[in-house]
Amino acid sequence: MQGAGRVVGTEIDPEARRVVRENLAINKLTEIEIPEFQVQGIDEKFDLVVANIIESVLLKLKPALIKCLKPKGKMILSGILHENETEFLANFLPESGLRVIKKLHRDEWLAVLLE
């Protein structure tokens, strides 16, 4: 990841983790880690947190995602159905300390950049 000092990615599916690690090795991307644990097990803070998963899971992971974000960091969330935008933001933003910087709509999906 050009410009990134360290990247940690999580994936719930063991087979997907195996394939990702294999592809990282083939491409010599040693700065990207795919641990066996999930985002809830990450104790570090990052300048950027990215999560692409359906909005109900994003809401469940909200505390863990926010815990991983450095002060003044940015978060990109995607996997949000456009029709659920208002409800999702009304549930995710309160008490998060984050605000919407940008929204990107593509087909029925929404991605948001938060700061």
SULPEVEN-V320313 format. One record per residue. PSI is psi in whole degrees, -180 to 180 (NA if undefined). BURIAL is 1 if it has 24 or more other C-alpha atoms within 12 Angstrom, else 0. Layout:
psi:burial
PSI:BURIAL
PSI:BURIAL
//
This chain:
psi:burial
107:0
125:0
-14:0
132:0
-40:0
139:0
131:1
126:1
140:1
151:1
132:1
-31:0
118:0
-38:0
-40:0
-40:0
-44:0
-46:0
-42:0
-47:1
-41:1
-46:0
-37:0
-43:0
-45:0
-40:0
7:0
42:0
76:0
-16:0
-2:0
125:0
141:1
92:1
168:0
-23:0
168:0
179:0
-31:1
-22:0
0:0
125:1
4:0
167:0
144:1
155:1
-29:1
131:1
129:1
132:1
126:1
93:1
157:1
148:0
-33:1
-36:0
-38:0
-42:1
-40:1
-35:0
-3:1
-53:1
-41:0
-40:1
-46:1
-38:1
-30:1
-6:1
128:1
155:0
139:0
14:0
175:1
152:1
134:1
123:1
131:1
169:1
17:1
124:1
133:1
-41:0
-16:0
8:0
-54:1
-48:0
-43:0
-52:1
-37:1
-28:0
-30:0
-41:1
-42:1
137:0
11:0
-24:0
8:0
157:1
154:0
128:0
-39:0
150:0
143:0
121:0
133:0
118:0
-126:0
6:0
154:0
140:1
143:1
142:1
123:1
153:1
NA:1
//
